[in-house]
Amino acid sequence: MDVSENIRAKIYAILGKLDFENLPGLSAEDFVTLCIIHRYLDFKIGEIWNEIYEEIKLEKLRPVTTDKKALEAITTASENVGKMVASLQSEIIESQARQDVQNEQKVYAKKAKSLQEKAIEASRYHKRPQNAVFHQTDIKGLNTTVPAGGVVTVESTPARLVGGPLADTDIALKKLPIRGGALQRVKAVEIVDAPKKSIPT
């Protein structure tokens, strides 16, 4: 038994006393290594049986049927343990990669929110413009889906050209006289027969 095998056996023995649990502070890479250490004894037994099988082949011995089946079963079991450990390691690595992506998304979301808040604050008026005309924002009977917010200066078509505020709404048609190019509600339309075309013969 070489020195490295002796160290591996000692590590396995120490971690075996801890039941391979309650090991806080380990990284994903450490857990990948821990999977191998946890199955150290199975790997060692499989390695020994593999050496026995290779020696039998080298000496050109032919084991009896029951021994041959037992050797094949042990080899298959050892290979299955290896596949299971490799699968568990892949799962740990993938889980860590997903966790890293989620952490990265949280960092970017916080950064984006911070930048958005700065942009909103920068876009707000901090002083009132000198020539601004402020309009009443509460109009009875008017429903809107525009969120309420800061003061906005709007340059619009003069009221004398469109017939006043809300010229094209039901409220305006009920309350305001509309004249001079503004939209007007038409109650009925009379269709007049179109002139008949003469067909040259």
N, C-alpha and C positions, 0 to 999 in steps of 0.2 A: 504494500500500500504506500503510495507516494505521499509527500507532505501536503499537496493540494487536496487530495482525497481526505486526509486526516482533518484539515481545516473545514472542509465541507461537512464532514460528519459532526464536528464540534458545533458548527453553526446550526445544523439540523437539530442536534440535541438541545441546544439552548432555546431555540425557537419552539421546539416541541414542548419544553417545560412551560412556555408561555401560551401554549395551545394555538399559536399562530394568530392570535386575536389580540385586541386592545393594544394595537401598535400605532398610536397617533403620530401624525407628522410625516407619514410616508407619502412620497410622490407616486404618480402612476407608474413610473419606471421602477420604483422600489417594489410595487405590488406585482409587476411583471416578474421580477426576480424572485419575489416571495412565492409565486406559483411553482417555480422550479424547486425551490428549497422545500416547500411543503410536500412535494412528491419525490424528494431525494431518495428515500428508501425504495420506492417502487422502481425508480430509474436504475438504482444500483443493483437490485435483484434482477431486473431485466437485462442489464449489462452482463452480469455473471452468467445467466442462462444463455445469453447469446454467445459468450466465449465458449461455453461447454458445447453448444451446437456446432460452432466453427471447428473446435478440436475434433469432434466426432467426424465431421466432413473431411478434415485434413488427414486423419488417420484411416480414412476410408472404411469406417465402421458403419454397420447397418443396424440401427436400433430395432428392437422388436416393435410390433405394431402399436401396442399400448404406450410404449415410451415415445415413439415417434409422434403419436397424437398428443401426448402430454407436452412435448417440446413445442409443437406447433401452436397448441393452446396458450402456452406461456408466452411465446413470441408474439402472438396476436394480441394478447392482453397487454403486453408491454408497449406494443405499437399504439394500441387504443389509448393508453394513458398518455403517451406522447401527443397524440392528436387532440385529446381532451385539454391538455395543458396549453397547447398552441392556440386552440379555440378560445380558451379563457383569457389568454394573453391578448389576443386580437380584440376581444370584447372590452377589456380594460383600456386598451389604447384608443379604440373607437369612442368609448364613453368619455375619456379624457379629452379627445378632440372635440366632441360635441359640447362638453363643458367649457372648453376654451373659446369656442365660437359664441356660446351664450354670454360668457363674460365680456368678450369683445363687443358684442352687440349692445350690451348694457352700457359699456364705456362710450360707444359712439352715440347711443341714444341720449346719454347725459350731456355729451358735448354738443349734439344737435339742439337739444332743448336750451342749453345755455346760449348758444349762438342765436337761436330764435328769439329768446327773451331780450337779448341785446339789440337785435334788429327791430323788435317791436318798440323798445324804449327809445331807440334812435329815431324812429319814424313819427313819434308823437310831437305835437306842437308844444313848445315850452313857453311861448309868448303869443299873444293875440296879434294877428296881422292888422296893420293900420286901416286899410280900406275894406276890410271884410264886412260882409252883411250877414248877420246871424238870423236864422229863421227858427220859428217855433217848431219843435220836433214832435210835439204831441198833437195829432189831428184826430178829433173824435170820429169814429167810424172807419178809420183807415187801418188796415191790417198789413203788416210787412214781415218779410222774412230776413231783412237785413239786420245784422246784429247791431245793437246800440254801441256807440263808442265815442271817441273824441270828436272835437269840433272839426268840421270839414268845410272848406270854402268851395262853393260850387258856382261856376260861371254857366249861366243858362240863357236860353232865348228870352228876351224881354217879355213880360206878361202882356203888354199891349198887342203883341203879334200872335200869341197863342191863346188869348182869352183868359189868362189868369192861371193860378195854381190849380192843379188837378183837373185841367180842362177835358181830359179824355176819360174821366172816371164817372161812375154812376153818381157819386156824391156831387161832383161838379155840375152834372146835368140837372140834378134836382135843385141845387141851391144857387148856381151862378148863371146869369144871362151870358150866353156865349155868342160872340159876333166877331166878324173881321178875320176870317181865315182859320179859326179854331175848328177842331173836330166837332161835328154836330151829330146827334143821333137822328137817324132817318127812320120814320115809323113805317112807311110802306113805299114800295117801288112799283110803279105802273109800267108794264111792258107794252110797248107800242109795236104793232106789226111792222116789220121791216119792209121797205119798198120792194115791190116785185121786180125782178130783173126780166128784161125782155130778151127772149132768145131769138137771135137772127135766124132766119130760115133761108 
